[in-house]
Amino acid sequence: MIEVYIDGASAGNPGPSGAGIFIKGNGTLEKYSIPLGSMSNHEAEFHAFIEALDICYKKGLVHSIISFRTDSELVNMAVEKEFTKNKSYAPLLEKALKLTKKFDLFFMKWIPSAENKVADELARLAIQKNIREEKH
């Protein structure tokens, strides 16, 4: 099984944001730190999930058993219920759900922040990359 840990973070709400993605399984460990521009923390969480789905899809992992792990209760519940009350998140959720349908076996699990430290560090690193890019 492949485990994909995701986290989105913002320095400010909204503010410079980043996605952290940590993929482990099949004997490999991969880390991604992706600057996202300026957005709210919740938007960053959705974007981190979308980026992770896209990476896994492009890597050809659609036939693997993949478990996505997030410490975002909002994203986890939205994916589980295929619904979000906040209309501004609806297009992000729709995009994410379309991507999940491409996988044979897709699972998502909420985990406490303490179990998501690597993805959190990667998201914070992405914020710093974002800030540096804005200065240039």
FENBEL-V716442 format. One record per backbone hydrogen bond with DSSP energy under -1.0 kcal/mol. NH is the residue of the N-H (numbers start at 0). CO is the residue of the C=O. E is the energy in kcal/mol with one decimal. If there is no record, write none. Layout:
[[NH,CO,E] [NH,CO,E]]
This chain:
[[1,64,-2.8] [2,23,-3.1] [3,66,-2.7] [4,21,-3.2] [5,68,-2.6] [6,19,-2.0] [8,17,-2.2] [10,15,-2.7] [11,9,-1.0] [14,38,-1.8] [16,36,-2.7] [17,8,-2.3] [18,33,-2.6] [19,6,-3.3] [20,31,-2.4] [21,4,-2.6] [22,29,-2.8] [23,2,-2.8] [24,27,-1.9] [27,24,-1.8] [29,22,-2.7] [31,20,-2.7] [33,18,-2.7] [35,16,-2.6] [38,14,-2.2] [43,39,-2.3] [44,40,-2.0] [45,41,-2.0] [46,42,-2.7] [47,43,-2.5] [48,44,-1.8] [49,45,-2.5] [50,46,-2.9] [51,47,-2.3] [52,48,-2.6] [53,49,-2.5] [54,50,-2.6] [55,51,-2.5] [56,52,-2.5] [57,53,-2.6] [58,54,-1.7] [59,56,-1.7] [60,55,-2.4] [63,60,-1.4] [65,104,-1.8] [66,1,-2.9] [67,106,-3.1] [68,3,-3.4] [69,108,-2.1] [75,71,-2.4] [76,72,-2.8] [77,73,-2.4] [78,74,-2.5] [79,75,-2.4] [80,76,-2.8] [81,77,-1.2] [82,77,-1.4] [88,85,-1.6] [92,88,-2.6] [93,89,-2.7] [94,90,-2.1] [95,91,-2.4] [96,92,-2.9] [97,93,-2.1] [98,94,-1.8] [99,95,-2.2] [100,96,-1.5] [101,98,-1.5] [102,99,-1.6] [103,61,-3.1] [106,65,-1.7] [108,67,-2.5] [110,69,-2.7] [114,111,-1.9] [115,112,-2.0] [119,115,-2.1] [120,116,-2.6] [121,117,-2.2] [122,118,-2.3] [123,119,-2.3] [124,120,-2.1] [125,121,-2.0] [126,122,-1.6] [127,123,-1.8] [128,124,-2.1] [129,125,-2.5] [130,126,-2.6] [131,127,-2.4] [132,128,-2.5] [133,129,-2.0] [134,130,-1.4]]
